[in-house]
Amino acid sequence: MLQCIDKKSPIAFVMPHWCGLGGFSETHLDEAVKSILRQTDTNWFLVIIDDCSPEQKVKERLQKVKSMAAHNIHLLFNETNLGPGMSRNRGIEYAAALGAAAVIFNDADDVSNPHRLNVVREIFSTDPEACVIYSTFRVINENSFFVREKNIAPTILEILNGHQSNIVNGYDAWIPIATLKNYTTLTSSTAVKIELALHQPFYTSRVSEDMHTWLRYGACEGKFVYNPTIPSLYRIWNNTESSGRERNPDFYEIKAETDTHGFFSAMEIADARKELDVIFKTELTIKFYIKLAESLLYGFQKILAQDTLKKANDISPQLTKQYISQYGPEVQKLLQAII
């Protein structure tokens, strides 16, 4: 039975952190933490999980950060590098032990809207069915300047455009995430009830682990709620799509594998809840592969997109052609060129 959270219960911000040698990490971390200190709702605590940073002075720096609000900021230090998803899982478990009713994700270089906690609490405390709350975002660069739309990478624009129409809202969110949106929301724009966060931890992959998690969240009981009034600031470096894409040359191959695993994991969860029809599952699978191929094309991954679209075509050439025809003319042209 889903329940509203108590309005007086604390809500935790969970922030994985990793500081390489040099760079802007210290400045960005300060901006991220100060955005939490500026929350209009003060009933929060922050869990920062350092993911075995190689920077020698990181512990000293984090202690200075903690001094900004010593009773509200908690520091955890991984003994080995686990990746952002597994670090978030550790933060979630720690937050649950301290009595958090929900967690709000905020990466260490992103910035939360000052009203974010207030809005999240209001929704969770008045709507028992709400399990995930997400918002939109604005893109900033490493110097904290806004990035013009024409300079935003196509894969990021895909997410932003998804906040303008056919927005993912309500129950069974995994279906539109998998077949219409692909990514849907950033981690730093997402909040989740603690029970769901514990039950469906972040996937072990270091790429697209959040997409995998959103799919599984959406296949569980409860609903997604979109609220555009609390946009986060999402930081990209050197006009790339994300720091993860920049560092990992195999990013898209791992993304395709992780997203596919997440889709079938979500289907298994949903199937266990209400026994999905075989034909329905087949149709969803084809639509998923088509949407994934489209997203890979936005990342200029033609060969990988072609391999992905072939999986849909192998299931049913007729349905694949039919579903591609439902896209706009530009996307149709892209997909038909590689099928």
Short mmCIF file of the C-alpha atoms (twelve columns), coordinates in Angstrom:
data_MODEL
# 
_entry.id   MODEL 
# 
loop_
_atom_site.group_PDB 
_atom_site.id 
_atom_site.type_symbol 
_atom_site.label_atom_id 
_atom_site.label_alt_id 
_atom_site.label_comp_id 
_atom_site.label_asym_id 
_atom_site.label_seq_id 
_atom_site.Cartn_x 
_atom_site.Cartn_y 
_atom_site.Cartn_z 
_atom_site.pdbx_PDB_model_num 
ATOM 1   C CA . MET A 1   0.000  0.000   0.000   1 
ATOM 2   C CA . LEU A 2   1.568  3.289   -1.109  1 
ATOM 3   C CA . GLN A 3   1.544  6.093   1.423   1 
ATOM 4   C CA . CYS A 4   2.306  9.787   1.616   1 
ATOM 5   C CA . ILE A 5   5.455  10.763  3.431   1 
ATOM 6   C CA . ASP A 6   5.230  12.707  6.675   1 
ATOM 7   C CA . LYS A 7   5.694  16.434  6.026   1 
ATOM 8   C CA . LYS A 8   8.086  16.582  8.972   1 
ATOM 9   C CA . SER A 9   10.330 13.729  7.818   1 
ATOM 10  C CA . PRO A 10  13.832 14.633  6.635   1 
ATOM 11  C CA . ILE A 11  14.711 14.236  2.986   1 
ATOM 12  C CA . ALA A 12  18.272 13.479  1.943   1 
ATOM 13  C CA . PHE A 13  20.304 14.852  -0.943  1 
ATOM 14  C CA . VAL A 14  22.662 12.153  -2.254  1 
ATOM 15  C CA . MET A 15  25.792 13.345  -4.042  1 
ATOM 16  C CA . PRO A 16  28.510 11.087  -5.490  1 
ATOM 17  C CA . HIS A 17  31.833 12.881  -5.790  1 
ATOM 18  C CA . TRP A 18  35.078 12.195  -7.586  1 
ATOM 19  C CA . CYS A 19  37.954 14.632  -7.935  1 
ATOM 20  C CA . GLY A 20  40.610 14.027  -10.554 1 
ATOM 21  C CA . LEU A 21  43.987 15.663  -10.646 1 
ATOM 22  C CA . GLY A 22  43.468 19.377  -11.252 1 
ATOM 23  C CA . GLY A 23  40.374 20.781  -12.960 1 
ATOM 24  C CA . PHE A 24  37.368 22.681  -11.638 1 
ATOM 25  C CA . SER A 25  36.075 20.045  -9.224  1 
ATOM 26  C CA . GLU A 26  36.492 22.089  -6.040  1 
ATOM 27  C CA . THR A 27  34.647 25.116  -7.428  1 
ATOM 28  C CA . HIS A 28  31.867 23.000  -8.887  1 
ATOM 29  C CA . LEU A 29  31.403 21.076  -5.657  1 
ATOM 30  C CA . ASP A 30  31.059 24.328  -3.735  1 
ATOM 31  C CA . GLU A 31  28.392 25.524  -6.171  1 
ATOM 32  C CA . ALA A 32  26.504 22.238  -5.857  1 
ATOM 33  C CA . VAL A 33  26.560 22.240  -2.066  1 
ATOM 34  C CA . LYS A 34  25.642 25.923  -1.798  1 
ATOM 35  C CA . SER A 35  22.576 25.261  -3.936  1 
ATOM 36  C CA . ILE A 36  21.448 22.798  -1.271  1 
ATOM 37  C CA . LEU A 37  22.241 25.239  1.524   1 
ATOM 38  C CA . ARG A 38  19.933 27.728  -0.227  1 
ATOM 39  C CA . GLN A 39  16.904 25.406  -0.123  1 
ATOM 40  C CA . THR A 40  13.793 27.190  1.117   1 
ATOM 41  C CA . ASP A 41  12.857 23.997  3.001   1 
ATOM 42  C CA . THR A 42  15.519 23.450  5.655   1 
ATOM 43  C CA . ASN A 43  14.588 19.909  6.759   1 
ATOM 44  C CA . TRP A 44  17.290 18.113  4.788   1 
ATOM 45  C CA . PHE A 45  20.642 16.459  5.123   1 
ATOM 46  C CA . LEU A 46  23.276 15.826  2.492   1 
ATOM 47  C CA . VAL A 47  25.280 12.644  2.001   1 
ATOM 48  C CA . ILE A 48  28.449 13.114  -0.068  1 
ATOM 49  C CA . ILE A 49  30.115 9.893   -1.176  1 
ATOM 50  C CA . ASP A 50  33.685 10.353  -2.356  1 
ATOM 51  C CA . ASP A 51  34.459 7.633   -4.862  1 
ATOM 52  C CA . CYS A 52  38.115 7.048   -3.993  1 
ATOM 53  C CA . SER A 53  39.380 10.289  -5.538  1 
ATOM 54  C CA . PRO A 54  43.080 10.256  -6.502  1 
ATOM 55  C CA . GLU A 55  43.469 13.914  -5.523  1 
ATOM 56  C CA . GLN A 56  45.505 13.914  -2.297  1 
ATOM 57  C CA . LYS A 57  43.790 16.882  -0.690  1 
ATOM 58  C CA . VAL A 58  40.230 15.700  -1.291  1 
ATOM 59  C CA . LYS A 59  39.508 14.746  2.327   1 
ATOM 60  C CA . GLU A 60  40.684 18.129  3.533   1 
ATOM 61  C CA . ARG A 61  38.515 19.863  0.925   1 
ATOM 62  C CA . LEU A 62  35.477 17.808  1.838   1 
ATOM 63  C CA . GLN A 63  35.933 18.596  5.509   1 
ATOM 64  C CA . LYS A 64  35.782 22.290  4.564   1 
ATOM 65  C CA . VAL A 65  32.571 21.599  2.690   1 
ATOM 66  C CA . LYS A 66  31.156 19.821  5.715   1 
ATOM 67  C CA . SER A 67  31.937 22.851  7.847   1 
ATOM 68  C CA . MET A 68  29.379 24.821  5.798   1 
ATOM 69  C CA . ALA A 69  26.669 22.926  7.698   1 
ATOM 70  C CA . ALA A 70  28.358 20.427  9.988   1 
ATOM 71  C CA . HIS A 71  25.169 18.853  11.367  1 
ATOM 72  C CA . ASN A 72  23.539 18.481  7.955   1 
ATOM 73  C CA . ILE A 73  26.411 17.224  5.809   1 
ATOM 74  C CA . HIS A 74  27.669 13.650  6.062   1 
ATOM 75  C CA . LEU A 75  30.805 12.356  4.358   1 
ATOM 76  C CA . LEU A 76  31.414 8.813   3.164   1 
ATOM 77  C CA . PHE A 77  34.654 7.622   1.564   1 
ATOM 78  C CA . ASN A 78  34.789 4.610   -0.743  1 
ATOM 79  C CA . GLU A 79  37.887 2.464   -0.317  1 
ATOM 80  C CA . THR A 80  37.791 1.554   -4.011  1 
ATOM 81  C CA . ASN A 81  36.341 3.351   -7.008  1 
ATOM 82  C CA . LEU A 82  32.773 2.065   -7.457  1 
ATOM 83  C CA . GLY A 83  31.323 4.461   -10.007 1 
ATOM 84  C CA . PRO A 84  28.495 6.982   -9.536  1 
ATOM 85  C CA . GLY A 85  25.622 4.498   -9.426  1 
ATOM 86  C CA . MET A 86  27.109 2.254   -6.776  1 
ATOM 87  C CA . SER A 87  28.193 5.326   -4.804  1 
ATOM 88  C CA . ARG A 88  24.601 6.590   -4.870  1 
ATOM 89  C CA . ASN A 89  23.459 3.197   -3.580  1 
ATOM 90  C CA . ARG A 90  25.750 3.559   -0.609  1 
ATOM 91  C CA . GLY A 91  24.394 7.061   0.013   1 
ATOM 92  C CA . ILE A 92  20.804 5.814   -0.232  1 
ATOM 93  C CA . GLU A 93  21.420 3.113   2.369   1 
ATOM 94  C CA . TYR A 94  23.079 5.628   4.665   1 
ATOM 95  C CA . ALA A 95  20.201 8.090   4.220   1 
ATOM 96  C CA . ALA A 96  17.659 5.374   4.989   1 
ATOM 97  C CA . ALA A 97  19.495 4.497   8.203   1 
ATOM 98  C CA . LEU A 98  19.191 8.147   9.262   1 
ATOM 99  C CA . GLY A 99  15.433 8.124   8.631   1 
ATOM 100 C CA . ALA A 100 15.159 9.857   5.256   1 
ATOM 101 C CA . ALA A 101 11.697 9.535   3.723   1 
ATOM 102 C CA . ALA A 102 12.992 10.254  0.224   1 
ATOM 103 C CA . VAL A 103 16.225 11.004  -1.589  1 
ATOM 104 C CA . ILE A 104 17.014 13.787  -4.052  1 
ATOM 105 C CA . PHE A 105 19.910 13.144  -6.410  1 
ATOM 106 C CA . ASN A 106 22.381 15.934  -7.087  1 
ATOM 107 C CA . ASP A 107 25.675 15.250  -8.819  1 
ATOM 108 C CA . ALA A 108 28.711 17.095  -7.525  1 
ATOM 109 C CA . ASP A 109 28.949 19.490  -10.482 1 
ATOM 110 C CA . ASP A 110 25.236 20.242  -10.904 1 
ATOM 111 C CA . VAL A 111 23.064 22.843  -9.196  1 
ATOM 112 C CA . SER A 112 19.635 22.433  -7.555  1 
ATOM 113 C CA . ASN A 113 16.845 24.971  -7.773  1 
ATOM 114 C CA . PRO A 114 16.342 26.630  -4.328  1 
ATOM 115 C CA . HIS A 115 12.691 25.478  -4.211  1 
ATOM 116 C CA . ARG A 116 13.452 21.916  -5.236  1 
ATOM 117 C CA . LEU A 117 13.086 20.295  -1.815  1 
ATOM 118 C CA . ASN A 118 9.942  22.272  -1.026  1 
ATOM 119 C CA . VAL A 119 8.214  21.131  -4.218  1 
ATOM 120 C CA . VAL A 120 9.355  17.537  -3.834  1 
ATOM 121 C CA . ARG A 121 8.123  17.373  -0.248  1 
ATOM 122 C CA . GLU A 122 4.756  18.883  -1.142  1 
ATOM 123 C CA . ILE A 123 4.128  16.313  -3.860  1 
ATOM 124 C CA . PHE A 124 5.320  13.322  -1.844  1 
ATOM 125 C CA . SER A 125 3.330  14.410  1.203   1 
ATOM 126 C CA . THR A 126 0.039  14.924  -0.675  1 
ATOM 127 C CA . ASP A 127 0.095  12.219  -3.351  1 
ATOM 128 C CA . PRO A 128 0.555  8.675   -2.012  1 
ATOM 129 C CA . GLU A 129 0.936  7.267   -5.548  1 
ATOM 130 C CA . ALA A 130 3.865  9.542   -6.442  1 
ATOM 131 C CA . CYS A 131 7.105  7.573   -6.216  1 
ATOM 132 C CA . VAL A 132 9.413  9.480   -8.581  1 
ATOM 133 C CA . ILE A 133 9.471  13.245  -9.141  1 
ATOM 134 C CA . TYR A 134 11.545 14.828  -11.875 1 
ATOM 135 C CA . SER A 135 11.959 18.207  -13.479 1 
ATOM 136 C CA . THR A 136 13.661 19.766  -16.452 1 
ATOM 137 C CA . PHE A 137 17.078 21.458  -16.538 1 
ATOM 138 C CA . ARG A 138 19.195 24.143  -18.129 1 
ATOM 139 C CA . VAL A 139 22.648 23.443  -19.498 1 
ATOM 140 C CA . ILE A 140 25.724 25.268  -18.168 1 
ATOM 141 C CA . ASN A 141 29.384 24.868  -19.058 1 
ATOM 142 C CA . GLU A 142 32.475 24.390  -16.905 1 
ATOM 143 C CA . ASN A 143 32.538 28.138  -16.230 1 
ATOM 144 C CA . SER A 144 28.871 28.172  -15.121 1 
ATOM 145 C CA . PHE A 145 27.670 30.075  -18.193 1 
ATOM 146 C CA . PHE A 146 24.445 29.018  -19.885 1 
ATOM 147 C CA . VAL A 147 24.956 27.085  -23.121 1 
ATOM 148 C CA . ARG A 148 22.936 28.228  -26.129 1 
ATOM 149 C CA . GLU A 149 20.559 25.664  -27.551 1 
ATOM 150 C CA . LYS A 150 22.383 25.569  -30.889 1 
ATOM 151 C CA . ASN A 151 25.529 24.489  -29.024 1 
ATOM 152 C CA . ILE A 152 23.887 21.715  -26.991 1 
ATOM 153 C CA . ALA A 153 24.661 18.184  -28.144 1 
ATOM 154 C CA . PRO A 154 21.771 16.395  -29.933 1 
ATOM 155 C CA . THR A 155 21.527 13.661  -27.299 1 
ATOM 156 C CA . ILE A 156 21.016 16.274  -24.566 1 
ATOM 157 C CA . LEU A 157 18.507 18.164  -26.701 1 
ATOM 158 C CA . GLU A 158 16.619 14.893  -27.092 1 
ATOM 159 C CA . ILE A 159 16.025 14.869  -23.321 1 
ATOM 160 C CA . LEU A 160 15.059 18.548  -23.198 1 
ATOM 161 C CA . ASN A 161 12.685 18.193  -26.137 1 
ATOM 162 C CA . GLY A 162 11.072 15.310  -24.304 1 
ATOM 163 C CA . HIS A 163 9.991  17.810  -21.635 1 
ATOM 164 C CA . GLN A 164 7.963  19.780  -24.173 1 
ATOM 165 C CA . SER A 165 5.488  17.176  -25.419 1 
ATOM 166 C CA . ASN A 166 4.252  13.661  -24.563 1 
ATOM 167 C CA . ILE A 167 5.807  14.067  -21.132 1 
ATOM 168 C CA . VAL A 168 6.311  10.922  -19.072 1 
ATOM 169 C CA . ASN A 169 3.778  11.202  -16.268 1 
ATOM 170 C CA . GLY A 170 1.802  8.641   -14.340 1 
ATOM 171 C CA . TYR A 171 1.863  4.853   -14.044 1 
ATOM 172 C CA . ASP A 172 3.916  2.311   -16.030 1 
ATOM 173 C CA . ALA A 173 6.432  5.011   -16.887 1 
ATOM 174 C CA . TRP A 174 8.872  2.373   -18.136 1 
ATOM 175 C CA . ILE A 175 6.840  1.985   -21.343 1 
ATOM 176 C CA . PRO A 176 7.135  5.566   -22.666 1 
ATOM 177 C CA . ILE A 177 10.690 5.792   -21.318 1 
ATOM 178 C CA . ALA A 178 11.657 2.730   -23.349 1 
ATOM 179 C CA . THR A 179 9.658  3.385   -26.507 1 
ATOM 180 C CA . LEU A 180 9.245  7.155   -26.817 1 
ATOM 181 C CA . LYS A 181 11.816 9.017   -24.727 1 
ATOM 182 C CA . ASN A 182 14.882 6.834   -24.196 1 
ATOM 183 C CA . TYR A 183 16.425 8.889   -21.396 1 
ATOM 184 C CA . THR A 184 13.628 11.064  -19.948 1 
ATOM 185 C CA . THR A 185 15.409 12.751  -17.041 1 
ATOM 186 C CA . LEU A 186 18.802 13.584  -15.596 1 
ATOM 187 C CA . THR A 187 19.897 12.191  -12.263 1 
ATOM 188 C CA . SER A 188 20.292 15.699  -10.849 1 
ATOM 189 C CA . SER A 189 16.645 16.446  -11.678 1 
ATOM 190 C CA . THR A 190 15.220 13.343  -9.985  1 
ATOM 191 C CA . ALA A 191 13.863 12.467  -6.526  1 
ATOM 192 C CA . VAL A 192 12.500 9.124   -5.309  1 
ATOM 193 C CA . LYS A 193 10.819 7.707   -2.231  1 
ATOM 194 C CA . ILE A 194 13.295 5.856   -0.049  1 
ATOM 195 C CA . GLU A 195 11.491 2.492   -0.250  1 
ATOM 196 C CA . LEU A 196 11.727 2.426   -4.040  1 
ATOM 197 C CA . ALA A 197 15.330 3.626   -4.027  1 
ATOM 198 C CA . LEU A 198 16.281 0.778   -1.694  1 
ATOM 199 C CA . HIS A 199 14.242 -1.818  -3.579  1 
ATOM 200 C CA . GLN A 200 15.610 -0.833  -7.000  1 
ATOM 201 C CA . PRO A 201 19.221 0.305   -6.513  1 
ATOM 202 C CA . PHE A 202 21.279 1.830   -9.288  1 
ATOM 203 C CA . TYR A 203 22.663 -0.664  -11.778 1 
ATOM 204 C CA . THR A 204 26.333 -1.648  -11.584 1 
ATOM 205 C CA . SER A 205 27.266 -0.170  -14.974 1 
ATOM 206 C CA . ARG A 206 29.213 3.087   -15.048 1 
ATOM 207 C CA . VAL A 207 27.353 4.187   -18.191 1 
ATOM 208 C CA . SER A 208 23.588 4.805   -18.431 1 
ATOM 209 C CA . GLU A 209 23.115 3.312   -14.971 1 
ATOM 210 C CA . ASP A 210 20.459 5.945   -14.318 1 
ATOM 211 C CA . MET A 211 18.453 5.049   -17.467 1 
ATOM 212 C CA . HIS A 212 18.498 1.426   -16.280 1 
ATOM 213 C CA . THR A 213 17.212 2.584   -12.891 1 
ATOM 214 C CA . TRP A 214 14.443 4.831   -14.286 1 
ATOM 215 C CA . LEU A 215 13.146 1.899   -16.308 1 
ATOM 216 C CA . ARG A 216 12.934 -0.304  -13.231 1 
ATOM 217 C CA . TYR A 217 11.426 2.495   -11.132 1 
ATOM 218 C CA . GLY A 218 8.769  2.943   -13.794 1 
ATOM 219 C CA . ALA A 219 7.884  -0.752  -13.873 1 
ATOM 220 C CA . CYS A 220 7.125  -0.822  -10.159 1 
ATOM 221 C CA . GLU A 221 3.964  0.231   -8.377  1 
ATOM 222 C CA . GLY A 222 3.391  3.983   -8.235  1 
ATOM 223 C CA . LYS A 223 3.811  6.803   -10.703 1 
ATOM 224 C CA . PHE A 224 6.232  9.331   -12.115 1 
ATOM 225 C CA . VAL A 225 5.385  12.997  -11.576 1 
ATOM 226 C CA . TYR A 226 6.880  15.718  -13.782 1 
ATOM 227 C CA . ASN A 227 7.172  19.231  -12.354 1 
ATOM 228 C CA . PRO A 228 8.826  21.872  -14.569 1 
ATOM 229 C CA . THR A 229 8.977  24.610  -11.903 1 
ATOM 230 C CA . ILE A 230 12.264 23.507  -10.304 1 
ATOM 231 C CA . PRO A 231 14.794 23.197  -13.150 1 
ATOM 232 C CA . SER A 232 18.271 22.040  -12.205 1 
ATOM 233 C CA . LEU A 233 21.461 23.304  -13.814 1 
ATOM 234 C CA . TYR A 234 23.253 20.515  -15.661 1 
ATOM 235 C CA . ARG A 235 26.940 21.020  -16.294 1 
ATOM 236 C CA . ILE A 236 28.694 19.793  -19.416 1 
ATOM 237 C CA . TRP A 237 32.429 20.137  -19.948 1 
ATOM 238 C CA . ASN A 238 34.137 21.514  -23.037 1 
ATOM 239 C CA . ASN A 239 30.832 21.521  -24.943 1 
ATOM 240 C CA . THR A 240 30.586 17.717  -24.788 1 
ATOM 241 C CA . GLU A 241 27.499 15.675  -23.927 1 
ATOM 242 C CA . SER A 242 28.740 14.705  -20.469 1 
ATOM 243 C CA . SER A 243 31.996 14.035  -18.656 1 
ATOM 244 C CA . GLY A 244 31.278 10.300  -18.823 1 
ATOM 245 C CA . ARG A 245 31.002 10.365  -22.611 1 
ATOM 246 C CA . GLU A 246 34.184 12.364  -22.870 1 
ATOM 247 C CA . ARG A 247 36.201 9.952   -20.704 1 
ATOM 248 C CA . ASN A 248 34.853 6.661   -22.071 1 
ATOM 249 C CA . PRO A 249 35.516 5.813   -25.746 1 
ATOM 250 C CA . ASP A 250 33.131 2.823   -25.476 1 
ATOM 251 C CA . PHE A 251 30.337 4.919   -23.993 1 
ATOM 252 C CA . TYR A 252 27.695 4.179   -26.619 1 
ATOM 253 C CA . GLU A 253 28.414 0.453   -26.820 1 
ATOM 254 C CA . ILE A 254 28.012 0.185   -23.052 1 
ATOM 255 C CA . LYS A 255 24.941 2.424   -23.147 1 
ATOM 256 C CA . ALA A 256 23.252 0.163   -25.695 1 
ATOM 257 C CA . GLU A 257 23.992 -2.926  -23.590 1 
ATOM 258 C CA . THR A 258 22.903 -1.275  -20.343 1 
ATOM 259 C CA . ASP A 259 19.694 0.210   -21.760 1 
ATOM 260 C CA . THR A 260 18.755 -3.135  -23.284 1 
ATOM 261 C CA . HIS A 261 19.364 -4.935  -20.009 1 
ATOM 262 C CA . GLY A 262 17.351 -2.279  -18.193 1 
ATOM 263 C CA . PHE A 263 14.441 -2.616  -20.614 1 
ATOM 264 C CA . PHE A 264 14.173 -6.373  -20.179 1 
ATOM 265 C CA . SER A 265 14.633 -6.043  -16.397 1 
ATOM 266 C CA . ALA A 266 11.741 -3.566  -16.308 1 
ATOM 267 C CA . MET A 267 9.606  -5.843  -18.448 1 
ATOM 268 C CA . GLU A 268 10.265 -8.700  -16.031 1 
ATOM 269 C CA . ILE A 269 9.190  -6.533  -13.082 1 
ATOM 270 C CA . ALA A 270 6.029  -5.395  -14.865 1 
ATOM 271 C CA . ASP A 271 5.263  -8.917  -16.054 1 
ATOM 272 C CA . ALA A 272 5.483  -10.241 -12.498 1 
ATOM 273 C CA . ARG A 273 2.992  -7.567  -11.386 1 
ATOM 274 C CA . LYS A 274 0.321  -8.102  -14.030 1 
ATOM 275 C CA . GLU A 275 1.221  -10.777 -16.597 1 
ATOM 276 C CA . LEU A 276 1.849  -8.868  -19.804 1 
ATOM 277 C CA . ASP A 277 0.461  -10.210 -23.059 1 
ATOM 278 C CA . VAL A 278 3.070  -11.888 -25.284 1 
ATOM 279 C CA . ILE A 279 2.099  -9.853  -28.349 1 
ATOM 280 C CA . PHE A 280 2.262  -6.651  -26.281 1 
ATOM 281 C CA . LYS A 281 5.770  -7.537  -25.075 1 
ATOM 282 C CA . THR A 282 6.887  -8.258  -28.636 1 
ATOM 283 C CA . GLU A 283 5.563  -4.924  -29.884 1 
ATOM 284 C CA . LEU A 284 7.244  -3.061  -27.011 1 
ATOM 285 C CA . THR A 285 10.559 -4.772  -27.727 1 
ATOM 286 C CA . ILE A 286 10.499 -3.703  -31.377 1 
ATOM 287 C CA . LYS A 287 9.597  -0.137  -30.419 1 
ATOM 288 C CA . PHE A 288 12.398 -0.104  -27.832 1 
ATOM 289 C CA . TYR A 289 15.029 -1.141  -30.368 1 
ATOM 290 C CA . ILE A 290 13.812 1.479   -32.849 1 
ATOM 291 C CA . LYS A 291 13.940 4.247   -30.242 1 
ATOM 292 C CA . LEU A 292 17.383 3.146   -29.052 1 
ATOM 293 C CA . ALA A 293 18.624 3.159   -32.655 1 
ATOM 294 C CA . GLU A 294 17.292 6.703   -33.083 1 
ATOM 295 C CA . SER A 295 19.099 7.864   -29.937 1 
ATOM 296 C CA . LEU A 296 22.331 6.231   -31.089 1 
ATOM 297 C CA . LEU A 297 22.043 8.104   -34.376 1 
ATOM 298 C CA . TYR A 298 21.792 11.357  -32.405 1 
ATOM 299 C CA . GLY A 299 25.151 10.328  -30.936 1 
ATOM 300 C CA . PHE A 300 26.514 9.768   -34.464 1 
ATOM 301 C CA . GLN A 301 26.763 6.008   -33.896 1 
ATOM 302 C CA . LYS A 302 25.555 4.787   -37.289 1 
ATOM 303 C CA . ILE A 303 26.943 1.244   -37.161 1 
ATOM 304 C CA . LEU A 304 25.737 0.629   -33.617 1 
ATOM 305 C CA . ALA A 305 22.322 2.044   -34.521 1 
ATOM 306 C CA . GLN A 306 22.183 -0.239  -37.549 1 
ATOM 307 C CA . ASP A 307 22.966 -3.281  -35.400 1 
ATOM 308 C CA . THR A 308 20.260 -2.243  -32.939 1 
ATOM 309 C CA . LEU A 309 17.644 -1.683  -35.626 1 
ATOM 310 C CA . LYS A 310 18.470 -5.108  -37.075 1 
ATOM 311 C CA . LYS A 311 17.312 -6.670  -33.798 1 
ATOM 312 C CA . ALA A 312 13.902 -5.100  -34.309 1 
ATOM 313 C CA . ASN A 313 13.809 -6.161  -37.942 1 
ATOM 314 C CA . ASP A 314 14.736 -9.742  -37.031 1 
ATOM 315 C CA . ILE A 315 11.676 -9.933  -34.764 1 
ATOM 316 C CA . SER A 316 9.268  -8.583  -37.395 1 
ATOM 317 C CA . PRO A 317 10.203 -6.656  -40.559 1 
ATOM 318 C CA . GLN A 318 6.563  -5.682  -41.047 1 
ATOM 319 C CA . LEU A 319 6.087  -4.216  -37.569 1 
ATOM 320 C CA . THR A 320 9.482  -2.518  -37.701 1 
ATOM 321 C CA . LYS A 321 8.554  -0.780  -40.937 1 
ATOM 322 C CA . GLN A 322 5.131  0.118   -39.531 1 
ATOM 323 C CA . TYR A 323 6.509  1.662   -36.341 1 
ATOM 324 C CA . ILE A 324 9.218  3.587   -38.183 1 
ATOM 325 C CA . SER A 325 6.481  5.086   -40.387 1 
ATOM 326 C CA . GLN A 326 4.913  6.603   -37.257 1 
ATOM 327 C CA . TYR A 327 7.949  8.841   -36.690 1 
ATOM 328 C CA . GLY A 328 8.335  12.290  -38.192 1 
ATOM 329 C CA . PRO A 329 9.793  12.515  -41.725 1 
ATOM 330 C CA . GLU A 330 13.310 13.475  -40.607 1 
ATOM 331 C CA . VAL A 331 13.603 10.555  -38.191 1 
ATOM 332 C CA . GLN A 332 12.021 8.209   -40.720 1 
ATOM 333 C CA . LYS A 333 14.689 9.191   -43.216 1 
ATOM 334 C CA . LEU A 334 17.465 8.547   -40.697 1 
ATOM 335 C CA . LEU A 335 16.129 5.133   -39.702 1 
ATOM 336 C CA . GLN A 336 15.197 3.976   -43.195 1 
ATOM 337 C CA . ALA A 337 18.692 4.819   -44.369 1 
ATOM 338 C CA . ILE A 338 20.249 2.241   -42.042 1 
ATOM 339 C CA . ILE A 339 17.619 -0.518  -41.931 1 
# 
